[in-house]
């Protein structure tokens, strides 16, 4: 299976595994706040809001949700920060209009969400596709005074390199099944012991119930938009930037994290050992240790 197919395969099974499911892997099993709702460009966006302090906005990855990607670290982050983590348009519990989805779609929705919540001073963190969105948002905000520029940026196992669409590669289109769910989870995580039969069943049932397939299929059809790739554009980022990567990421290779760190002036790379594509999910304590010093300067 080619790299782009593995990314899609893992993405489509990464839903529905709440934080309580990960207690055995070190994740916090604390209950997250109920999702709130807000209208952004006429669409209902559901989001987690927790804590007090400087604003910290979190963006989840493809086929996922705020609770899955960030649920294991939100309770700790909320002890110091005002956390806002939305289910992005087309995913989780947010609206799923039948539109052509692209990275710019989610950048515009992020801008609308920040304006609707009157967020002007904040740190921005994104994982996988969320990192791509966070990076592109920051690039655009650097030159657009109408957009709020983050004070700090965290890119975690972020997509966004042009190589994500190699010539002739087709998007994953396999049917939903228990075996596909298991294969996706085994690719997503470093530790295969996390892929239990119960979690495989949860992932399969989540794919059946969440209704995100149209969003993902649409994204793959429109992914090759040259205006959204980050390769050269990240050099325009001037704000403090932290790159965090799982050392065993088999979806977005560590080499791409090193490239981001080399292209963004002053950026620092932290590699989380014994972690796959989602260190905030698989190794939440190590992830928190990686980002805590970087965020400590927020006011």
C-alpha positions, 0 to 999 in steps of 0.5 A, a space after each residue: 500500500 502506498 503512503 498516500 493510501 496508508 494515510 487515508 486508510 488510517 484516517 477513516 478509522 480514527 474516529 470514536 475512540 474516546 479518551 476513556 478507551 486510552 486509559 491503559 496507554 497513559 491517556 487521561 480518562 477525565 470527562 471532557 466538557 460537552 460540545 458547544 455550538 456556534 454558527 460559522 459562515 452559516 454552518 453549525 460548528 461543534 467545539 470543546 471549550 475548557 479552562 481559563 487563561 491564554 487562548 489555545 486553539 487545537 485543530 484535529 486531523 483528517 477523518 477525526 474529531 477534537 475529542 479523539 485527537 486532543 481529548 487525552 491532553 485537553 484536561 491538562 492543558 485546560 489547567 493553564 489555558 483557555 482551550 478551544 478545539 472544534 470539530 472541523 466542518 464535515 467531521 465529528 459532530 459539526 455540520 457536513 454540507 455536501 461541498 467540495 472540501 479543500 484545505 482552504 475551506 478549513 482555513 476560511 472556517 478557522 478564520 470565521 470561528 476565531 472571529 465568531 469567538 472574538 479570539 485575537 491573541 492565541 496559540 494555534 496547534 494542529 495535528 496531521 491535516 490540522 497542522 496543514 490547516 494551521 500552517 496555511 492559516 498562519 502563512 495567510 495571516 502573516 500578510 492579511 491584517 484582517 486575520 488574527 496572527 497566532 502568537 505561537 504555532 505548533 505543527 504536530 506530524 503535519 501534512 502539507 508537503 507537495 509530496 502528499 500527492 505523488 503523480 498517479 496516486 489515487 485516493 483510498 477507496 476501500 470499503 468499510 470493514 473490520 479488517 480495514 479498521 484494524 489495518 488502519 489502526 496498526 498503521 496509525 500507532 507505534 504500539 500494536 498492543 493498542 489495537 485490540 478487538 474492542 478498539 477495532 470494533 469501535 473504529 468500524 462502528 464509528 465509521 459507519 455512524 459518523 458520516 464523514 466519508 463524503 468529506 474525505 472523498 471530496 478532499 482527496 479529489 481536490 487535494 492537488 491545489 498548488 496554492 495550499 501546499 506549504 513546502 516553500 510558503 512556510 518560510 514566510 512564517 515569523 512567529 515562534 514555531 514548534 514542530 513535534 513528531 512521532 519517531 515512528 510516524 508511518 503516515 507522514 515521515 519524520 523527514 517532512 518534520 525536519 524539512 518544516 523545521 529547516 524552512 521556518 526560521 527559528 523553528 525547533 523540532 522535538 521528536 517523541 519516541 515510541 510514537 506513531 502518527 498521533 503522539 498526543 493520543 498515543 503518548 500524551 504525557 510525552 507530548 505535553 512535556 514537549 509543548 509545555 516549555 514552548 507554551 509557557 511564554 503565552 500571556 
